[in-house]
Amino acid sequence: MAETPIKSLTPAMREQYDKARQAFDRGNFDYAVTLLENVLRHAPSCYPARETLRATQMRRHNSKKSFFKKMLNAASHSSSLTKARLTINSKPEQTLAECESILSENPNNIAAHKTLAQAAMACQFPKSAVLSLEVAFHHQPQDRETGLRLSEALQAAGNPLRAEEVLKGLAANLNNDPEIIQALKDASAKRSLGERGYEKLATGQGTFRDALKDQGETAELQEGEKTFQSEEAQERRIAQCVKLLQDNPDHLPTIKQLGDIYRKAGDWDNALPLFVKLTESDRGADPEIHRIVGQLQLAQLDTEIDELDPTDDEFETKRQAILQRKEDLEFENAQTLAKRFPGDHQFQLDLGKRCLARGQITEAIKLFQRTQASAHHRTQAQRYLARCFTQRGILDLAEKTLRAALAEKTVVSDEKKELLYDLGTVLEKADKDDEAIEQYKLIYEIDIDFRDVAEKVDRYYADR
């Protein structure tokens, strides 16, 4: 179902919408919110009504802030959001309504905006998703996941230029994260290939599916729309698992099943103790269980950030404190996994990356050197090992390591382009500009959009 204009409303709903606009103009925001929420319950696809509701929520919130009310609402919103997340796949329109109720009390609730956006995309309402993700991204401009979701929604909503702008900002903030760079390339390609379809969608003359001209994309969208189970089925499964565990509290398959149900529903608090129990059992030999525990712990901290009030004077201080806790937890989890599973080279590589990021260069070098023994992880280990040598100022070893890695790459892939770029950077630092430009040119001739190679090559020849 595509998003619809005001003229699609039934006469009765149109009358309510008009009354809501009049109430807004008179400053009667409570009445306007009540009317608009009712309109959206009957016509959830009506984007102008949702946009008007959001503006009304903000005006009402700003006109009567109450610290006591904010604290009271925060306590109830957490449970309401958990319930809303359970219906994202089975009843996304119901999730939309529940999230709007939460936002009517606090339109700066980031967790509610993210949940609403997820439900909106499930309903094929990309503009509604953008409306909420823009709020979330405004308050968390370095949030990688939110930025990626916003760019996807923007492209679906017919605004590819804004999508590219978001991704460029993310790339700059996240040190040219490879996934962000790839998403930026994909967004640019989609804009070039499908601008006509997106323009129709943006002006209301087409639909979301019209913009997705490629049938493969449409098939993927249809697959994503399938519900994995109803809310009632979820509740029945939870009740069954709880009953089984009352009779046999150490039954590991049931513990895992119940933990997975909670995890998929976004109920981190109930899922975490179940997976922790699994790590203390025979299942503790499975590294995936430990990885899930770490993911759940991080998800809890993300929820803490989402539930902060951006209008609080101490918002940024509190946010930075949680982000530091998150960084420390990621490092501790990486240490635990690397120590418990010394034969798993991926865990050694992950810990090495975190040591490098924290400036623990000697420990990082040891880990990357050990990881080189794995054929599957060798190239990555060599890349990061070269970065360690570069930070130490040992540029000849960095160059030697990168050339050794490149010698094994016969096909020009994204990985080889990263190696060539890193080698060019090292050669520049060593004042070998002519050799450096040769590395950049190898990238330039096949991918002019890769990072800033075009700028480097053009500047080199302009200065000659």
GUZADO-160834 format. One record per residue (C-alpha): x, y, z; residue in three letters. Coordinates in steps of 0.25 Angstrom, whole numbers, padded with zeros to 4 digits. Layout:
residues N
east->X north->Y up->Z type->ALA
...
END
This chain:
residues 464
east->0000 north->0000 up->0000 type->MET
east->0006 north->0014 up->-0004 type->ALA
east->0004 north->0026 up->0004 type->GLU
east->-0008 north->0035 up->0001 type->THR
east->-0012 north->0049 up->0000 type->PRO
east->-0022 north->0057 up->0008 type->ILE
east->-0032 north->0055 up->-0004 type->LYS
east->-0032 north->0040 up->-0001 type->SER
east->-0039 north->0042 up->0012 type->LEU
east->-0054 north->0038 up->0014 type->THR
east->-0063 north->0050 up->0016 type->PRO
east->-0064 north->0047 up->0031 type->ALA
east->-0049 north->0046 up->0033 type->MET
east->-0046 north->0059 up->0024 type->ARG
east->-0056 north->0066 up->0033 type->GLU
east->-0048 north->0062 up->0045 type->GLN
east->-0035 north->0066 up->0039 type->TYR
east->-0040 north->0080 up->0035 type->ASP
east->-0045 north->0081 up->0050 type->LYS
east->-0031 north->0077 up->0055 type->ALA
east->-0024 north->0088 up->0046 type->ARG
east->-0034 north->0098 up->0052 type->GLN
east->-0031 north->0094 up->0066 type->ALA
east->-0016 north->0095 up->0063 type->PHE
east->-0018 north->0109 up->0058 type->ASP
east->-0025 north->0113 up->0071 type->ARG
east->-0014 north->0106 up->0079 type->GLY
east->-0023 north->0095 up->0084 type->ASN
east->-0013 north->0084 up->0082 type->PHE
east->-0019 north->0074 up->0091 type->ASP
east->-0032 north->0073 up->0083 type->TYR
east->-0024 north->0074 up->0070 type->ALA
east->-0015 north->0062 up->0074 type->VAL
east->-0028 north->0054 up->0078 type->THR
east->-0034 north->0056 up->0064 type->LEU
east->-0021 north->0053 up->0056 type->LEU
east->-0018 north->0040 up->0064 type->GLU
east->-0032 north->0036 up->0060 type->ASN
east->-0031 north->0040 up->0046 type->VAL
east->-0018 north->0031 up->0045 type->LEU
east->-0024 north->0019 up->0052 type->ARG
east->-0035 north->0019 up->0040 type->HIS
east->-0025 north->0024 up->0029 type->ALA
east->-0011 north->0020 up->0033 type->PRO
east->-0006 north->0023 up->0019 type->SER
east->-0010 north->0037 up->0019 type->CYS
east->0004 north->0044 up->0020 type->TYR
east->-0001 north->0059 up->0021 type->PRO
east->-0009 north->0055 up->0034 type->ALA
east->0004 north->0048 up->0040 type->ARG
east->0012 north->0060 up->0037 type->GLU
east->0002 north->0070 up->0043 type->THR
east->0001 north->0061 up->0055 type->LEU
east->0016 north->0061 up->0057 type->ARG
east->0016 north->0077 up->0056 type->ALA
east->0005 north->0077 up->0066 type->THR
east->0012 north->0068 up->0076 type->GLN
east->0024 north->0076 up->0076 type->MET
east->0016 north->0089 up->0078 type->ARG
east->0008 north->0083 up->0089 type->ARG
east->0021 north->0077 up->0096 type->HIS
east->0028 north->0091 up->0095 type->ASN
east->0017 north->0098 up->0100 type->SER
east->0015 north->0090 up->0113 type->LYS
east->0028 north->0083 up->0118 type->LYS
east->0026 north->0076 up->0131 type->SER
east->0038 north->0069 up->0138 type->PHE
east->0029 north->0060 up->0146 type->PHE
east->0020 north->0056 up->0135 type->LYS
east->0033 north->0053 up->0126 type->LYS
east->0038 north->0044 up->0137 type->MET
east->0024 north->0037 up->0139 type->LEU
east->0023 north->0035 up->0124 type->ASN
east->0037 north->0030 up->0122 type->ALA
east->0033 north->0018 up->0132 type->ALA
east->0021 north->0014 up->0124 type->SER
east->0027 north->0016 up->0110 type->HIS
east->0037 north->0005 up->0111 type->SER
east->0027 north->-0006 up->0113 type->SER
east->0018 north->0000 up->0102 type->SER
east->0030 north->0000 up->0092 type->LEU
east->0033 north->-0014 up->0095 type->THR
east->0018 north->-0018 up->0092 type->LYS
east->0018 north->-0009 up->0080 type->ALA
east->0031 north->-0016 up->0075 type->ARG
east->0024 north->-0030 up->0076 type->LEU
east->0014 north->-0026 up->0065 type->THR
east->0024 north->-0019 up->0055 type->ILE
east->0023 north->-0031 up->0046 type->ASN
east->0009 north->-0037 up->0048 type->SER
east->0002 north->-0024 up->0050 type->LYS
east->0010 north->-0012 up->0046 type->PRO
east->-0001 north->-0002 up->0045 type->GLU
east->-0004 north->-0005 up->0060 type->GLN
east->0010 north->-0002 up->0063 type->THR
east->0009 north->0011 up->0056 type->LEU
east->-0003 north->0015 up->0065 type->ALA
east->0004 north->0011 up->0078 type->GLU
east->0016 north->0018 up->0074 type->CYS
east->0008 north->0031 up->0071 type->GLU
east->0002 north->0030 up->0085 type->SER
east->0016 north->0030 up->0091 type->ILE
east->0020 north->0041 up->0082 type->LEU
east->0008 north->0049 up->0086 type->SER
east->0013 north->0049 up->0100 type->GLU
east->0028 north->0051 up->0096 type->ASN
east->0031 north->0054 up->0082 type->PRO
east->0046 north->0053 up->0085 type->ASN
east->0045 north->0038 up->0089 type->ASN
east->0056 north->0033 up->0079 type->ILE
east->0053 north->0018 up->0082 type->ALA
east->0038 north->0021 up->0078 type->ALA
east->0043 north->0028 up->0065 type->HIS
east->0052 north->0016 up->0061 type->LYS
east->0041 north->0006 up->0064 type->THR
east->0031 north->0015 up->0056 type->LEU
east->0040 north->0016 up->0044 type->ALA
east->0042 north->0000 up->0044 type->GLN
east->0027 north->-0002 up->0044 type->ALA
east->0025 north->0009 up->0033 type->ALA
east->0035 north->0002 up->0024 type->MET
east->0027 north->-0011 up->0026 type->ALA
east->0015 north->-0004 up->0022 type->CYS
east->0022 north->0002 up->0010 type->GLN
east->0021 north->0016 up->0016 type->PHE
east->0035 north->0022 up->0013 type->PRO
east->0031 north->0036 up->0015 type->LYS
east->0026 north->0033 up->0029 type->SER
east->0039 north->0026 up->0032 type->ALA
east->0047 north->0038 up->0027 type->VAL
east->0039 north->0047 up->0036 type->LEU
east->0043 north->0039 up->0049 type->SER
east->0057 north->0035 up->0045 type->LEU
east->0061 north->0050 up->0042 type->GLU
east->0057 north->0053 up->0056 type->VAL
east->0065 north->0041 up->0061 type->ALA
east->0077 north->0044 up->0052 type->PHE
east->0077 north->0059 up->0056 type->HIS
east->0079 north->0055 up->0071 type->HIS
east->0089 north->0044 up->0067 type->GLN
east->0096 north->0048 up->0055 type->PRO
east->0107 north->0038 up->0057 type->GLN
east->0098 north->0026 up->0059 type->ASP
east->0102 north->0017 up->0047 type->ARG
east->0090 north->0008 up->0047 type->GLU
east->0080 north->0020 up->0048 type->THR
east->0087 north->0027 up->0036 type->GLY
east->0087 north->0015 up->0027 type->LEU
east->0072 north->0013 up->0030 type->ARG
east->0069 north->0027 up->0027 type->LEU
east->0077 north->0027 up->0014 type->SER
east->0069 north->0014 up->0010 type->GLU
east->0056 north->0021 up->0014 type->ALA
east->0059 north->0034 up->0006 type->LEU
east->0063 north->0026 up->-0006 type->GLN
east->0049 north->0019 up->-0005 type->ALA
east->0042 north->0032 up->-0003 type->ALA
east->0048 north->0039 up->-0015 type->GLY
east->0059 north->0047 up->-0009 type->ASN
east->0072 north->0041 up->-0014 type->PRO
east->0080 north->0054 up->-0012 type->LEU
east->0077 north->0055 up->0002 type->ARG
east->0080 north->0040 up->0004 type->ALA
east->0094 north->0043 up->-0002 type->GLU
east->0096 north->0055 up->0007 type->GLU
east->0093 north->0046 up->0019 type->VAL
east->0103 north->0035 up->0015 type->LEU
east->0114 north->0046 up->0012 type->LYS
east->0112 north->0051 up->0026 type->GLY
east->0113 north->0037 up->0032 type->LEU
east->0125 north->0034 up->0023 type->ALA
east->0132 north->0046 up->0028 type->ALA
east->0128 north->0044 up->0043 type->ASN
east->0132 north->0029 up->0043 type->LEU
east->0145 north->0030 up->0036 type->ASN
east->0140 north->0024 up->0022 type->ASN
east->0134 north->0012 up->0027 type->ASP
east->0134 north->0002 up->0016 type->PRO
east->0119 north->-0002 up->0017 type->GLU
east->0116 north->0013 up->0017 type->ILE
east->0124 north->0016 up->0005 type->ILE
east->0118 north->0004 up->-0002 type->GLN
east->0104 north->0009 up->0002 type->ALA
east->0107 north->0023 up->-0004 type->LEU
east->0112 north->0017 up->-0017 type->LYS
east->0099 north->0009 up->-0018 type->ASP
east->0090 north->0021 up->-0015 type->ALA
east->0098 north->0029 up->-0026 type->SER
east->0095 north->0017 up->-0036 type->ALA
east->0081 north->0016 up->-0032 type->LYS
east->0079 north->0031 up->-0034 type->ARG
east->0085 north->0031 up->-0048 type->SER
east->0077 north->0019 up->-0053 type->LEU
east->0064 north->0022 up->-0047 type->GLY
east->0062 north->0037 up->-0045 type->GLU
east->0049 north->0037 up->-0054 type->ARG
east->0042 north->0027 up->-0045 type->GLY
east->0046 north->0034 up->-0033 type->TYR
east->0041 north->0047 up->-0038 type->GLU
east->0027 north->0041 up->-0040 type->LYS
east->0027 north->0036 up->-0026 type->LEU
east->0031 north->0049 up->-0020 type->ALA
east->0020 north->0056 up->-0027 type->THR
east->0009 north->0046 up->-0024 type->GLY
east->0008 north->0041 up->-0038 type->GLN
east->0014 north->0028 up->-0036 type->GLY
east->0015 north->0017 up->-0025 type->THR
east->0027 north->0012 up->-0017 type->PHE
east->0027 north->-0001 up->-0026 type->ARG
east->0027 north->0008 up->-0039 type->ASP
east->0040 north->0014 up->-0033 type->ALA
east->0046 north->0000 up->-0031 type->LEU
east->0047 north->-0003 up->-0046 type->LYS
east->0056 north->-0015 up->-0044 type->ASP
east->0047 north->-0027 up->-0042 type->GLN
east->0058 north->-0034 up->-0033 type->GLY
east->0056 north->-0022 up->-0024 type->GLU
east->0041 north->-0024 up->-0024 type->THR
east->0043 north->-0038 up->-0021 type->ALA
east->0052 north->-0036 up->-0009 type->GLU
east->0042 north->-0025 up->-0004 type->LEU
east->0030 north->-0035 up->-0005 type->GLN
east->0038 north->-0046 up->0002 type->GLU
east->0041 north->-0036 up->0013 type->GLY
east->0027 north->-0033 up->0015 type->GLU
east->0023 north->-0047 up->0019 type->LYS
east->0020 north->-0048 up->0034 type->THR
east->0028 north->-0058 up->0042 type->PHE
east->0017 north->-0060 up->0052 type->GLN
east->0005 north->-0053 up->0058 type->SER
east->0005 north->-0046 up->0072 type->GLU
east->-0004 north->-0057 up->0077 type->GLU
east->0006 north->-0068 up->0073 type->ALA
east->0017 north->-0061 up->0079 type->GLN
east->0010 north->-0060 up->0093 type->GLU
east->0006 north->-0075 up->0092 type->ARG
east->0020 north->-0079 up->0089 type->ARG
east->0025 north->-0070 up->0101 type->ILE
east->0015 north->-0076 up->0110 type->ALA
east->0018 north->-0091 up->0106 type->GLN
east->0033 north->-0088 up->0108 type->CYS
east->0031 north->-0082 up->0122 type->VAL
east->0022 north->-0094 up->0126 type->LYS
east->0033 north->-0104 up->0121 type->LEU
east->0044 north->-0097 up->0128 type->LEU
east->0035 north->-0097 up->0141 type->GLN
east->0036 north->-0112 up->0140 type->ASP
east->0050 north->-0113 up->0135 type->ASN
east->0058 north->-0100 up->0137 type->PRO
east->0071 north->-0106 up->0131 type->ASP
east->0065 north->-0110 up->0118 type->HIS
east->0075 north->-0104 up->0109 type->LEU
east->0067 north->-0104 up->0096 type->PRO
east->0055 north->-0098 up->0102 type->THR
east->0064 north->-0087 up->0108 type->ILE
east->0070 north->-0084 up->0095 type->LYS
east->0056 north->-0084 up->0088 type->GLN
east->0050 north->-0074 up->0098 type->LEU
east->0063 north->-0065 up->0097 type->GLY
east->0061 north->-0065 up->0082 type->ASP
east->0047 north->-0061 up->0083 type->ILE
east->0050 north->-0049 up->0093 type->TYR
east->0062 north->-0045 up->0084 type->ARG
east->0054 north->-0044 up->0071 type->LYS
east->0044 north->-0036 up->0079 type->ALA
east->0054 north->-0026 up->0084 type->GLY
east->0052 north->-0030 up->0098 type->ASP
east->0067 north->-0030 up->0102 type->TRP
east->0064 north->-0030 up->0117 type->ASP
east->0057 north->-0043 up->0117 type->ASN
east->0066 north->-0049 up->0106 type->ALA
east->0080 north->-0046 up->0112 type->LEU
east->0079 north->-0055 up->0125 type->PRO
east->0074 north->-0067 up->0117 type->LEU
east->0086 north->-0066 up->0108 type->PHE
east->0096 north->-0063 up->0119 type->VAL
east->0090 north->-0076 up->0125 type->LYS
east->0094 north->-0083 up->0112 type->LEU
east->0108 north->-0079 up->0113 type->THR
east->0109 north->-0085 up->0126 type->GLU
east->0104 north->-0098 up->0121 type->SER
east->0109 north->-0108 up->0111 type->ASP
east->0105 north->-0098 up->0100 type->ARG
east->0116 north->-0089 up->0105 type->GLY
east->0125 north->-0096 up->0095 type->ALA
east->0117 north->-0089 up->0084 type->ASP
east->0124 north->-0076 up->0081 type->PRO
east->0111 north->-0071 up->0074 type->GLU
east->0104 north->-0071 up->0088 type->ILE
east->0115 north->-0062 up->0094 type->HIS
east->0114 north->-0053 up->0082 type->ARG
east->0099 north->-0052 up->0084 type->ILE
east->0101 north->-0048 up->0099 type->VAL
east->0110 north->-0037 up->0095 type->GLY
east->0100 north->-0032 up->0084 type->GLN
east->0089 north->-0032 up->0095 type->LEU
east->0097 north->-0024 up->0105 type->GLN
east->0100 north->-0014 up->0094 type->LEU
east->0086 north->-0013 up->0090 type->ALA
east->0082 north->-0010 up->0105 type->GLN
east->0092 north->0002 up->0104 type->LEU
east->0086 north->0006 up->0091 type->ASP
east->0072 north->0006 up->0097 type->THR
east->0077 north->0015 up->0109 type->GLU
east->0082 north->0025 up->0098 type->ILE
east->0069 north->0024 up->0091 type->ASP
east->0061 north->0027 up->0104 type->GLU
east->0069 north->0040 up->0107 type->LEU
east->0062 north->0053 up->0106 type->ASP
east->0069 north->0061 up->0095 type->PRO
east->0063 north->0074 up->0101 type->THR
east->0070 north->0071 up->0115 type->ASP
east->0082 north->0081 up->0117 type->ASP
east->0090 north->0069 up->0121 type->GLU
east->0086 north->0060 up->0109 type->PHE
east->0100 north->0060 up->0102 type->GLU
east->0107 north->0058 up->0115 type->THR
east->0099 north->0046 up->0118 type->LYS
east->0099 north->0041 up->0104 type->ARG
east->0115 north->0042 up->0103 type->GLN
east->0115 north->0034 up->0117 type->ALA
east->0107 north->0023 up->0111 type->ILE
east->0115 north->0023 up->0098 type->LEU
east->0128 north->0021 up->0106 type->GLN
east->0121 north->0010 up->0114 type->ARG
east->0118 north->0003 up->0101 type->LYS
east->0132 north->0005 up->0095 type->GLU
east->0138 north->-0001 up->0108 type->ASP
east->0128 north->-0013 up->0107 type->LEU
east->0131 north->-0016 up->0093 type->GLU
east->0146 north->-0016 up->0097 type->PHE
east->0143 north->-0025 up->0109 type->GLU
east->0135 north->-0035 up->0100 type->ASN
east->0145 north->-0035 up->0089 type->ALA
east->0156 north->-0039 up->0100 type->GLN
east->0147 north->-0050 up->0106 type->THR
east->0144 north->-0056 up->0092 type->LEU
east->0158 north->-0056 up->0088 type->ALA
east->0163 north->-0062 up->0101 type->LYS
east->0152 north->-0073 up->0101 type->ARG
east->0153 north->-0077 up->0087 type->PHE
east->0168 north->-0075 up->0084 type->PRO
east->0167 north->-0083 up->0071 type->GLY
east->0156 north->-0074 up->0065 type->ASP
east->0164 north->-0065 up->0056 type->HIS
east->0152 north->-0055 up->0054 type->GLN
east->0152 north->-0053 up->0069 type->PHE
east->0167 north->-0050 up->0069 type->GLN
east->0165 north->-0040 up->0057 type->LEU
east->0153 north->-0033 up->0064 type->ASP
east->0161 north->-0031 up->0077 type->LEU
east->0173 north->-0026 up->0069 type->GLY
east->0165 north->-0016 up->0062 type->LYS
east->0160 north->-0011 up->0076 type->ARG
east->0174 north->-0010 up->0082 type->CYS
east->0178 north->-0002 up->0070 type->LEU
east->0166 north->0008 up->0072 type->ALA
east->0170 north->0009 up->0086 type->ARG
east->0185 north->0012 up->0083 type->GLY
east->0190 north->-0002 up->0088 type->GLN
east->0199 north->-0004 up->0076 type->ILE
east->0208 north->-0014 up->0082 type->THR
east->0197 north->-0023 up->0086 type->GLU
east->0190 north->-0021 up->0072 type->ALA
east->0202 north->-0025 up->0065 type->ILE
east->0203 north->-0038 up->0072 type->LYS
east->0189 north->-0041 up->0069 type->LEU
east->0190 north->-0038 up->0054 type->PHE
east->0203 north->-0045 up->0053 type->GLN
east->0196 north->-0058 up->0059 type->ARG
east->0184 north->-0056 up->0050 type->THR
east->0192 north->-0056 up->0037 type->GLN
east->0193 north->-0071 up->0039 type->ALA
east->0178 north->-0072 up->0034 type->SER
east->0177 north->-0072 up->0019 type->ALA
east->0163 north->-0066 up->0020 type->HIS
east->0167 north->-0055 up->0029 type->HIS
east->0181 north->-0052 up->0024 type->ARG
east->0178 north->-0040 up->0015 type->THR
east->0171 north->-0033 up->0026 type->GLN
east->0181 north->-0036 up->0036 type->ALA
east->0192 north->-0030 up->0027 type->GLN
east->0184 north->-0017 up->0025 type->ARG
east->0183 north->-0015 up->0039 type->TYR
east->0197 north->-0019 up->0042 type->LEU
east->0202 north->-0009 up->0032 type->ALA
east->0193 north->0002 up->0039 type->ARG
east->0200 north->-0002 up->0052 type->CYS
east->0214 north->0000 up->0046 type->PHE
east->0210 north->0013 up->0040 type->THR
east->0205 north->0018 up->0053 type->GLN
east->0219 north->0014 up->0059 type->ARG
east->0226 north->0022 up->0047 type->GLY
east->0232 north->0009 up->0042 type->ILE
east->0227 north->0012 up->0027 type->LEU
east->0237 north->0002 up->0020 type->ASP
east->0230 north->-0010 up->0028 type->LEU
east->0216 north->-0004 up->0025 type->ALA
east->0220 north->-0003 up->0010 type->GLU
east->0226 north->-0017 up->0010 type->LYS
east->0213 north->-0023 up->0017 type->THR
east->0203 north->-0016 up->0007 type->LEU
east->0211 north->-0021 up->-0005 type->ARG
east->0211 north->-0035 up->0000 type->ALA
east->0196 north->-0034 up->0002 type->ALA
east->0194 north->-0029 up->-0012 type->LEU
east->0203 north->-0039 up->-0018 type->ALA
east->0192 north->-0050 up->-0015 type->GLU
east->0181 north->-0041 up->-0021 type->LYS
east->0180 north->-0044 up->-0036 type->THR
east->0166 north->-0038 up->-0038 type->VAL
east->0162 north->-0024 up->-0035 type->VAL
east->0152 north->-0025 up->-0024 type->SER
east->0148 north->-0015 up->-0013 type->ASP
east->0158 north->-0021 up->-0004 type->GLU
east->0169 north->-0019 up->-0014 type->LYS
east->0165 north->-0005 up->-0016 type->LYS
east->0166 north->-0003 up->-0001 type->GLU
east->0180 north->-0009 up->-0001 type->LEU
east->0184 north->0000 up->-0012 type->LEU
east->0179 north->0012 up->-0005 type->TYR
east->0186 north->0009 up->0008 type->ASP
east->0199 north->0007 up->0000 type->LEU
east->0197 north->0020 up->-0007 type->GLY
east->0195 north->0027 up->0007 type->THR
east->0208 north->0020 up->0012 type->VAL
east->0216 north->0024 up->0000 type->LEU
east->0211 north->0039 up->0002 type->GLU
east->0216 north->0039 up->0016 type->LYS
east->0229 north->0033 up->0012 type->ALA
east->0230 north->0045 up->0002 type->ASP
east->0229 north->0035 up->-0010 type->LYS
east->0219 north->0043 up->-0018 type->ASP
east->0221 north->0038 up->-0031 type->ASP
east->0220 north->0023 up->-0026 type->GLU
east->0208 north->0027 up->-0018 type->ALA
east->0200 north->0033 up->-0030 type->ILE
east->0202 north->0020 up->-0038 type->GLU
east->0194 north->0013 up->-0027 type->GLN
east->0183 north->0023 up->-0028 type->TYR
east->0183 north->0023 up->-0043 type->LYS
east->0181 north->0008 up->-0043 type->LEU
east->0168 north->0011 up->-0035 type->ILE
east->0165 north->0023 up->-0043 type->TYR
east->0164 north->0016 up->-0056 type->GLU
east->0153 north->0006 up->-0051 type->ILE
east->0146 north->0013 up->-0040 type->ASP
east->0147 north->0029 up->-0041 type->ILE
east->0137 north->0030 up->-0029 type->ASP
east->0146 north->0022 up->-0019 type->PHE
east->0148 north->0031 up->-0007 type->ARG
east->0156 north->0043 up->-0012 type->ASP
east->0165 north->0037 up->-0022 type->VAL
east->0159 north->0046 up->-0033 type->ALA
east->0163 north->0058 up->-0025 type->GLU
east->0177 north->0052 up->-0022 type->LYS
east->0180 north->0049 up->-0037 type->VAL
east->0174 north->0062 up->-0042 type->ASP
east->0182 north->0070 up->-0033 type->ARG
east->0195 north->0063 up->-0036 type->TYR
east->0194 north->0066 up->-0051 type->TYR
east->0189 north->0080 up->-0048 type->ALA
east->0202 north->0083 up->-0040 type->ASP
east->0211 north->0077 up->-0051 type->ARG
END
